[in-house]
Structures are given as C-alpha cells and as structure tokens.
Amino acid sequence: MPPGKTRFNPTTLSARSTPASRSDAPPRSSRWTAPATRDIGSNSTAPRRLNRRARAREFFEHLQDRRRIRRQLRQQRIRAGLRAKRKRKMALAASASVMTLSTAAIDTDSAARQNAAIQKVNPSETRVTPAMLEASDDLKQAMIEEEGVRYTVYRDVAGYPTVGVGHLLLASDGLQVGDHISEERALKFFEQDIALAEDIVRRVVGDMKLYQHEFDAMVDLAFNVGEGTLSPDRSPGLTAAIETRDYERLADELEYHHAAGAIANGLVYRSERRTNIFLDAQYDDPRELRA
C-alpha cells in the first residue's frame, strides 16, 4: 500500500459497502476471527495464526499434488490421442497420399503459430482479456490463508452453513452443521468455487483487459461477496469503473467490510490484502507485514 493511504483504517471506515454472499449472503472472510478447527489450545493470537498458516500451506500443497496428477493423466490421454491420430493419418496417407499429408502439415504449422503467439503474452507484464486468465497459485494460497480450512460444517458469522475453504453449502451438497468431510472433498469444493469465481469475473468485467494480479484480486472479490453483490444495482461504482476502464477507481471499489450488517475486522484486512494484490501484485498478509 503506498505511503499515506488510510483506506483501511478500521476507525474511519465508511458504510458504503453492502453485505452479500455467493448471491445474497454476507461476505465470508470474517471467519478470520472464528476459532479454527483443531485449535491448538493457546490463548495467544500468534501461535493460532502460525497453526492456521501451517494448515493452509499443507492444504495448498495437496491442492498442487492433485493438479499435478490430473495434469499427468491429461498429458497421457493427449499422448495416447496423438498416437492414435498419427496411426489414422498414416492409414489415410496410404489411401489418399499427398493431399492428406499436406493438409496435416498445414494444420500443424497453424497450431504451432497460434501457440507461439499465446506464449509470447505474459499477463504479468501485459493486460489481456479475462478469458485468457485463471486464478494464480499465489492467489489460491492467499485465499486458503484468509478463509482457513475446516472439515466440519459450521455456521459462519452470518449464520450460513460453511465447510472447507469458505464453501457455502448448497442443497445438493447433502450436508448439515456438524457433518465432517474429507480433505479430498474440501479440495473439490475449493476448485469448484474458484472456477465459479473466475466465471463471475469474466461475466462482470467483460472484455476489460487485466494483468494477472488484477484478475486475481477480482477473483478474490467474487469468491468473497458473490455475483449478486457485483451487479450494477448493488455495486454501481464498480460497474462505472469497468465501463470507463478506470483501473484506479476499480481498485477503490474492492473494499467490502460488512457482514450481517456490521463491520468485520477480517473483511477489513481481506480488503486491504485484495487491494494490495490489485495495485502492487503484493500477495502477503498485511497482518504479518505489520508484526
């Protein structure tokens, strides 16, 4: 945060932000103040925070392992498909000869040029359309740290049943308060919620180009407050900033401090972290920086 900014002083907060959920419920990250699962029993904030960060780091590593395994399986399927495709081409070449081989060469060259063009774009240095972006690993780790990881269904500060990494329960989840879930299911919930937040950002932002860190901040916002809160009726300032491509104003519209009609300190810090990500690609916890 640049020197002189007082945007996040809890004693001077405005009441302009509106509570929300994925659609109508309040923002969720005030759970920073809630007791963590498997509490280590210390009355000190620092040990609890360290324990929380350790669990978040472990969960993130398992998320990475899960993605790595899926990537390997996908690569195996691609290689198998390419082998089958080559066999089909060889069979066609035997019957159709030169024409088929020439067409295949043209298709291969075209695909190579497209891949080369895509690889030249670095979203950390060049703004691109949101359709080309997905949430970064830095953001996912920050979100896990903010939300925490809980395997027993509980009610958040606004009374909504929640589990995993800030996953608001749906009727289709078949869970109720007190139920326990596995880490595998928590990982699945988180991946689904991240994908939903990415889609929300793409719909809300449209073709407004963003850096990777700007997209990440918007994903965190969508995850935290839901698409309903980002609508033109409920967030007219955000809508105006997007329509006019005003990036500085957009940064000012990332603050949401209320849950259940009251200011939540967890949301104040979450908003500060989100704005730091948007403006400076700074993903660190501001609470840790001040410690």
JORAKA-V892621 format. One record per pair of residues at least 24 apart in sequence whose C-alpha atoms are under 7 Angstrom apart, sorted by sequence separation. I is the first residue (numbers start at 1). J is the second residue. D is the distance in whole Angstrom. If there is no record, write none. Layout:
# JORAKA-V892621
((I/J/D) (I/J/D))
This chain:
# JORAKA-V892621
((153/177/5) (154/178/6) (251/275/6) (153/178/5) (165/190/6) (197/222/5) (152/178/6) (153/179/5) (197/223/5) (152/179/6) (153/180/6) (200/227/6) (251/278/7) (152/180/4) (251/279/7) (151/180/6) (152/181/6) (151/181/5) (151/182/7) (221/254/7) (208/242/7) (205/242/6) (208/245/7) (217/274/5) (217/275/7) (217/277/6) (217/278/5) (214/277/7) (134/198/7) (213/277/6) (214/278/4) (213/278/6) (213/281/5) (131/202/7) (130/202/6) (130/207/7) (139/216/6) (129/207/6) (129/208/6) (130/209/7) (133/212/7) (129/209/4) (130/210/7) (136/216/7) (60/141/6) (128/209/5) (129/210/6) (135/216/6) (127/209/5) (128/210/5) (127/210/5) (128/211/6) (127/211/4) (135/219/7) (126/211/6) (125/211/7) (124/211/6) (56/144/6) (123/211/5) (124/212/5) (56/145/5) (123/212/5) (53/145/6) (56/148/6) (56/149/7) (52/148/7) (158/259/6) (158/260/5) (37/150/6) (32/146/7) (32/147/7) (31/147/7) (29/146/7) (29/147/6) (63/187/6) (31/156/7) (31/157/7) (30/157/7) (26/158/6) (28/166/7) (142/283/7) (139/283/7) (138/283/7) (29/224/7) (28/224/6) (27/224/5) (27/225/5) (26/225/7) (22/225/6) (23/226/5) (21/225/5) (22/226/4) (23/227/6) (24/228/6) (20/225/5) (21/226/5) (22/227/6) (23/228/5) (20/226/7) (22/228/7) (23/229/7) (20/229/6) (27/259/6) (26/259/5) (33/266/7) (26/260/6) (30/264/6) (32/266/5) (30/265/7) (31/266/7) (30/266/4) (29/266/6) (30/267/5) (18/256/7) (29/267/6) (17/256/5) (19/258/5) (17/257/7) (18/258/7) (19/259/5) (17/258/7) (19/260/7) (29/270/7) (19/261/7) (8/268/6) (8/272/6) (1/276/6))
